């Protein structure tokens, strides 16, 4: 049995009500964070228990130690080690033994540190809750996409094409975030992802320049929606719809004279067909002009210049996880 307890890192303690004596082995001392030769006192143990777990355990232990135990008890609680104050999760078990008169003669128990298991369980619970939350958000986005896309579609085939392109862009953003454990995404990879497989085809005509900027998941998702609309439009109608047009995308952190730091992304098309403002505002334009700006407390500039579409997004730098400030002179003045 001692080998089993040692392998499981389980310690043993005992209490003699008649002698008012508490004893424990070296593993219990290690769990508590005290020297093995320290004279055990029940107050040492009870004072180390987390405040939120102390009342029920205090009642339980006081009952056991006063001879009121009724058999076996299993319990879990948090405690702070007496040497370094680190919080640990403990799983304990106690058993009451009585003499022929029914008086409690001894209480024997075991305890082991289950902190790693608890932290794993807590992390798993949080992860499942986050997945549920993200799934609901994703379904809401897809539902809104489908509802708005059908309004702009002339035929079922047109609806399928438009929705498929938008879902592909949404999936690209999610793949980037998943690859980073949902910590965020790099702007450059986000831009490339919204072109999908077409990026390789237009690699020499899509000019990307900016610092290494890593944005939060919320920013990546909303910026991705706008970039997907811009990329789709450029390929179908804009600068990438002919043989000579180009798209210039620039990004960076800029700081104003008021020390207001913001991430700026600019999209500038040139060399494509002449551009004129659309006669009606479809869902794609709403996404480009409103969605990211509204969701990220930012601002958007959209210009249908004859030479090519020009778009700029500014959002607070609080949505950026990494990236150095750049001077305003480093950002091309397209607007």
N, C-alpha and C positions, 0 to 999 in steps of 0.2 A: 504493500500500500504506500509506503514512504517513497518508493520509486515513482509511482504514479503521480503522487502529489508534487514531487520535485519536477517531473517532466511537464506538468501542467502549471508549474510555478504557483501552486496553491499552498498557502500557509495554514497553520492550525493554531487555534487559541482555545483556552478553557477558563472557566470561572467556577470557583468554589464558594458558594454562599456562606457556608459555615465559617470558613477561614477568611472570607472577604478577600480572596486572593485571585488576581488575574494573571495569567501567564500566556505567552505566545512564543512561537518559534522564530528562527532567523528570517524566514520569508515574510512573516507578518511585520517584523521590524523594518524590513526593507521596503515594504509597501507603505508603511507609515512615515518612513524617512527618519528613523531614529537609530541610535546605536544598539546593537544586539544585546549588550549588557545593561541597557537602561531598565530601571525598575518599572514594570508596567503599571500604569494607573488608568482606570476607566475614564478619568477626565481627559487624559491625553488623547484617547480615541474620540470621545464625544465632541471635544472642542475642535477637532480637525474636520468634522463633517460639514458639508455645505449647508448654509443657512436654510435653503429651501427644502432640504431633506432632513433637517435636524429634528423637527418636532415629532414626526411619526417614528423615527428611529430611536429618539430619546425615550419615547413612551415604550417602545418595544423592548429596548435593552434594560430600562429601569424595571420593567415587569419581569423580565427573565432573571435579572440579577437579584431581585427581591423575592424570588421563588414563586413567581406567578406564571411561569412559562407553561405552555400546554402541549408541547410536542416539538415538531419541526417547523422551522420558518426559513423561507428563502427571501432575500431582499437585495436590491441594488441601490446604490447611493453614490454621491459625489463627495470627495474629500480633498483637502489640501495637505500635501506632504508637510510634515513639521520642519523639515530642513530647508527646503527651497520654495515652498508655497505653491508648487505646481499642482493644478487640479487633476485628479484622477478619478476614473469610474471604477467602483469595486462591486463585485458580486460575492455575496456572503451567504452562508447557511449555518443554522444553529440547531442543536438538538438538546432537549432537556432530559436529564436522567433523575429518577426519584428512588428513594429508599422504600423499605417495606411499609413505612408509615405514610407514604405519599408526599414526603417532604423532598424538595429539590435538593439533590446531593451534589450534582455537577451539571454544568452546561458546557458542551463541547461544540466548537464551530470551525468552519473553514472560511477562507477569504482569498480571492485572487483579483489581480488587476485586469480589468477588461476594457481599459481605455481605448486601445487600438480598435477593438471590435465595435465599441460604441461610436467612435469617431467615424468609422466606416459606415455604420448604420445611419448615422446622422447625415453624412455626406450623400449616401444613397437616397435617403428620404428627400433631401433638398434637391437632388438631381432629378428625381421623379417628379417632384412638384414643379421644378423649372421646365421640364419637358412638357408637362401638361399645360403650363402657362403658354409656352411657345407654340405648342400645337394649336391651342385655341386662337392665338394671335394669327398664326399662319392661315388657318381655315377662314378666319374673318377677312384677311387680305385677299385670299383666293376668291371668296364669295363676292367681295366688292369688285375685284377685277372682272369676274365673269359678268356681273350685273351691269357694269359700266361698258365693258367691251361689246356686249350684245347691242347696246344702243348705237354704237358706231359702225356696226357690221351690216353689210348689204345682203349677204347670203350666209348660209350655214358654213360654207367653205371659208369665207372671209372671217367669220367669227372664230373658227378653229385655228386659222393661221395666226390671227392677232393674239388670241389667248395663249396659244402654244409658245409664241415668242416671249410673252410676258412671264409665263410660268418658267420658261428656260432661264430668264434673267433672275427671277426670284430664287430658283434652285441654285444658280451660280453663286449668289450671295451667301446662301445657306451652306454650300459646300466649303466656301472660304472660311466662314465662321466656325464650322465644325472642325476644320483642319487646325484651327487655333483654339480648340476647346471652348469656343464661344467667348473668348476674351476680346476679340475684335478682328479687324482685317486691314491689310495694307491698301492704301488708295490705288497704287499702281496695279496690283492684282485685281482689285475690284473693277477697275476700268477694263482691263483685258477680259475679265470674266463676263462682262456684259456684252462683249462682242461675240462671245462663244467661239465656235470653230472658225468663224469668219475673220478673227483677228489675224491668223497666220496669212490669210489671203490679202489683207490690207496692212500688213505689218509695216511696209515701207511708206505707207500713206497716212498712217495714224502716228502722229508725233507726240510722244509723252515725255514730259520733263517736270521734275519736282523732287523735293526731298523725300526721304523715307518717312512717311507719315502713317501711323497706325491709329485707326479710329475705333470707337466703341461699337458694339453690336447694333445698337439702335441707329447710330449714324450710318453704319455700313448698309443696313437694310434699306433705309430711306434714300440715301444717296444712290444706291444700286438701282432702285426703281426709276429714278430720273435718268441715270446714265443709260439704262436699257432702252428707254424711249428715244433718247438722243441717238444712240448707236443704230437702232432699228430705222429711225427716220433718215439718218445719214446714208445708210446703205440703200434704202428703197427710193428716197427722193432727193437726198442732199448731196454733199460733196463726194461721197463714195459711190454714187449711182452712175458716174461716168468713168473715164479712164485716167483723168488728170487731177481730180479734186483731192484735197487733203483735209485732215482734221487735226488741229493742234489742241492738246489738252495740257493745261498747266495747273499745278496745285502747290500750296505752301502755306505756312503760318505767317500772317502779316500782323504788325503791331502799329496801331494808330498813335497819334501824338498824345492821346488820352490814355495810352497804355492798355487799350482794349485789344486783346489778342483774339484773332479769328482765323479759322481755316477758310481759305478761298480756293475754289476750283473754277477754272474757266474752260470753256469749250468754244473753239473758234473754227468755223468751216470756211474754206476758200477754194476757188478753182472748180466749183461745181456749177450746176444749172442756176440761172438767176432765181433769186428767192423773192417771194411776195408773201405778205401776211395771209394766213388761211382765212377763208370766208366764214368759217364756223369754228368754234372751240370744241374739239373732241376730248376724249378722256386722256389721250397722250399728252396734250398740251396742259391739261389740269395737273397731271403728275409732274411735269417738268417745271411748271410755274409755282405750284402750291404745296404739293405733298411734303417734300423735303424741308422747304422753308417753314411750313407750319409745324411739322413734327419736331424740328430741331431748333426752333426759335431763331431762324435765320432770315435771310433776304435773298431774292432772286432777281436778276436782270436778264430779260429775254428780248433780243432784237432780231427782227427779220430783215437784215441788211441785204441789199441786192447782191453783194459779193458772197454772202453766205450767212447761215444762222450763227448767232453769237449768244452764248449763255454763260452766266456767272452765278455761283452760289457762295454765299458767305454764312458760316455758322460759328457759334462760340467755340473757342479753343478748348472748352471744358469737355467737348466730345472727342478730343484727341488724347490718346494715351501716350504717344511719343512723337517727337518731331521738333526740330529747332525753329525758332522764329527766323523769317527772312525779311529783308528790307523790301519796301514797296517798289523800289527801282528794279528788283529782280523779277517782278511779275509784269508780263507784257500788258501794255495799256490798250486793250481791245475795245474798251467802252469809254 
